[in-house]
């Protein structure tokens, strides 16, 4: 699957249904993405790059498919994918997924970005990596598109939280309503 050079609000709904593959410990875990939030880069007060480029946020400027992992409250990892063109820091936050049968993931509903990262062993060591590197341990492939996509306000943020940039599979049990 190729992640297109798209602004995050266009990329997010297209990524719903994609399958995230994580190779770790000799196993391959697979989860279907069902909830994604868009962060619009420098013009978005909720985006980490709102105040400019820093060493921490540099991966967001590195082009589509670059991984940006950060900690919330010093204990929960969150995974973002850069989606926009090189030098343009738009990204999407992967909020929830459904573990695919036989993937060895539990629970089957990976609700919330912290649980998603914990279940897939995603941590700060992956930040700056790229989904499409030859030996990447985290990749993305096409999966079944949702039957119904819903849109709502983003969750858990104060700045620009009213923006309708949360996209989700309306029929997925992994999506927690806000």
C-alpha positions, 0 to 999 in steps of 0.5 A: 500500500502506498500512503499518498501525499495528502493533507491529513483530513483527506488521508484519514478517511482513506486509511480507515480499514487499512491493516497495520502489521507489526513484526516483533518477537518472531510474530506478525500481529495484524490490526485493522484501523477503525479510528483516526484523527487528523492534525493539520500541521502548523495551522492547527493549535492542537498539532505538536508542530503548531509552534514550529519544528523541533528535534522531537517533531522533525519526523513529521516533516519527513514525508508520507509514511514517516512514524512519529511516536510520543508519550502522553502523561509520561506513560502512554505511547501514541503513534502518528503517521506523516501524510502530507508532502515532504516538508509539510508536517500534517499527520494522523493519529491512529486511535483504535484498531480491531485485532484480526483473527489469528493475530495473537492480539488481545483484547480484540478491540484495541481502543485508544491510542495508548492501548493500540501502541501497547498491544503492538509493542510500539514505542519511541524507538520507532519514531523517525522510521518509515512504514515503507523501509525495506526492513520495517517492523511496522507496515501498512497494507490495504484492507476492507473499507468501512461500510459507514464512516462517521466524523466527529470532534477530536477527543481529549484535546483542548486546543481546536478540539471542536474541529471535526477531524476524527474519522471512524468506522461507525460499525466497529466495536473498537470505537468508543463513542465520546 
